Amino acid sequence: MGVIFNRRVLLAGLLLSGCATVSPRPPRLLPGDPDLYGELETLLDVRTEPDGLAIRLASQGCLRKEDLRFFVDGKDAIPDVAFARRRLETCRTAGPSEAEVRFGWSELGIAGARAVRVLNPVGTRP
């Protein structure tokens, strides 16, 4: 009986240690209706990551995270998120023409959400 008990303990330990190393899945990214909020800035790209949301925007080379503001509507099961600039970029650098900014799930106030809907249009505007 002692051998069976030890095997069960070993099996349970292996199963539990495997669960501890599995990385959390990021929430599903759902598109918003681009015609509904046409005045929102177009994002070049948006993606979910285990620790937050990454957005890519057009930039003149000096865009900082502090220059952006986010709005979250979490009244439904799927929170809606929108991004806007606080101020226009006035710099002219020879830097990149786009910038990537990351926002953490807890920073957005939607930690634990299974899906998120970004209301900004994504891609290039015609």
SULMOCOR-V370934 format. One record per helix or strand. SS is the DSSP state (helix for helix, strand for strand). FROM is the first residue (numbers start at 1). TO is the last residue. If there is no record, write none. Layout:
BEGIN
ss:SS from:FROM to:TO
ss:SS from:FROM to:TO
END
This chain:
BEGIN
ss:helix from:2 to:21
ss:strand from:28 to:31
ss:strand from:43 to:43
ss:strand from:45 to:49
ss:strand from:52 to:58
ss:helix from:65 to:67
ss:strand from:68 to:73
ss:strand from:79 to:85
ss:strand from:98 to:104
ss:helix from:105 to:108
ss:strand from:115 to:118
ss:strand from:122 to:122
END
